[in-house]
Amino acid sequence: MTESSVAGIEDQRNTEIRTTRKAAHNGKASPRLMIALDVDGTLVDHDGHMTQAVRESAQAVVAAGHEVMIATGRSLNAALPIIEQIGIDRGYAVCCNGGVTLRLDPELEDGYEVIHKATFDPAPALRALRKKLPTAKYALEDEDGNFLATERFEDASFGVEAIGVDFQTMLEATAVRVVVFSSQNTSEEFQEAIAQIGLAGVTYSVGWTAWLDIAAAGVTKASALESLRARLGIDPAHTVAMGDGRNDIEMLTWAGRGVAMGQAPDEVLAAADEVTQTVFDDGAATVLRGLL
């Protein structure tokens, strides 16, 4: 296929999307939905693989003109490949559990810009956690998008190679996101430690394993999504969210229709309006096809 043919197909697709959106605004089509999608455990499995069924159904919903956006704990650089896979080139994305919001536009130099970033002082939380969890590994994303980490702590959700630093350097940084991980503890032990410490001035969620994500006070996926909903002028009843983790609870409660993945923990299932199949059974694809 020639470059001109590809460009022609892309122009046609953009025209169809604009036409669909215009019709929706004029009441001539189904309501334009705001659809927030978690990534890990929802769009991709725990090995980072997205099936063809999920990818194609997500692309179809994007092409239908709805405001589809990912809402993930991943940092910006780790989120961008997923955004590209599901065909979003215009719109918004929520990263770092609400700590960073992107506006996507192919006319921008990088194809996106950061329109909001919520930072905080990580020192009080880090000091308290290290006293209780001295063997844990610590990492933080600073306000410039760098990851600072102890003990060569590296994770795919960072999106960049972490810079090894001492703990004092981390205490002096300004953070967007803090991550704590331990292979020697369980998630229940993490929750017990946090309850005893009483983390103040931050928002946090414990993952499937002994994994802790920390953001600025009051910052969640839901808080960032609500700002975007107001910006887009979408009725709260026309919002859909899908996720599987404890960091999705606020988002599922916020949405007009909150959908939990079948493998989600009990407290996540309880927060949702409905439950789909697991990520291994393409539960996201089932829901997305239903929106068409």
Secondary structure by P-SEA (a helix, b strand, c coil): ccaaaaaaaaaaaaaaaaaaaaaaaacccccccbbbbbcccccccccccccaaaaaaaaaaaaaccccccccccccccaaaaaaaacccccccccccccbbbbbbccccccccccbbbbbbaaaaaaaaaaacccbbbbbbcccccccccccccccccccbbbbbcaaaaaaccccbbbbbbccccaaaaaaaaaaaccccbbbbbccccbbbbccccccaaaaaaaaaaaaccccccbbbbbccccaaaaaaaccbbbbcccccaaaaaaccccccccccaaaaaaaaaac
